[in-house]
Amino acid sequence: MDNNIRIAMAMRVARDIPEGSYVNLGIGLPTLVANYLAKDKDYFLHSENGVLGRWQAAAPGEEDWDMINAGKEPIELSPGAAFFHHADSFGMMRGGHLDICVLGAFQVSAKGDLANWHTGAPDAIPAVGGAMDLAIGAKRVFVMMEHLAKDGHSKLLPDCTYPLTGLGCVSRIYTELATMEITANGVKVIELVGAVTPERLQEVTGVALDFSALGATASAAPSRRQISSNVPEALQR
């Protein structure tokens, strides 16, 4: 995925996190969110290796490798941050103290099931980490993922085919094409990105989508909330 697209996704997630939230940022794409939270608002970021507070990626040449996030990336901490034991960190995760966790995913089902630790392939290396604890412990789970897998198939499916991380745990999905909510009645599109149309999004998605949140003119003008981003041209057609 192009880096500009990754940044645009992180900015969308950061925009949607309420001030004052306690937020875990998972490994991979989610770690970028820390760099784009509003500077004039308070957030409490949590990393499963035992950090709580506010941080951003360390500037090149300023890295302190004793200060890292869960993805082993160097971070620059703001005053007031705290370090603690790994066991205490998991107590926070399992105890329902996190408002939001942001995770990557291999697949998400229309019911909100999450698969993000193993593809089931014989040569794949399982990597569950703290994802299961976060999936059931956080009050809301945001997923950041590419809309399509490497084989071109939708990663949003009626049912996950990979081993599950959690059942019915996903609240919202952010891809390079759209933002979608998991509801009791299915998957509701709340934002389209760039020039993506409802028709094109439905064409590349493995489940039926509800576009009612975009208004009656969604087909002609996808959404007044639509934001510009570097969406791959092939997916916009």
Secondary structure, DSSP 8 states (H G I E B T S, - for coil): --HHHHHHHHHHHHHTS-TT-EEEE-SSGGGGGGGGS-TTS--EEEETTTEEE-EEE--TT---TTSB-TTS-BEEE-TT-EE--HHHHHHHHHTT--SEEEE--SEEETT--EE-S----TT-----TTHHHHHHHSSEEEEE--SB-TTS-BSEESS--S--SBSS---EEE-SSEEEEEETTEEEEEEEBTT--HHHHHHT-SS-EE-GGG-TTTTTS--TT-B-----HHHH-
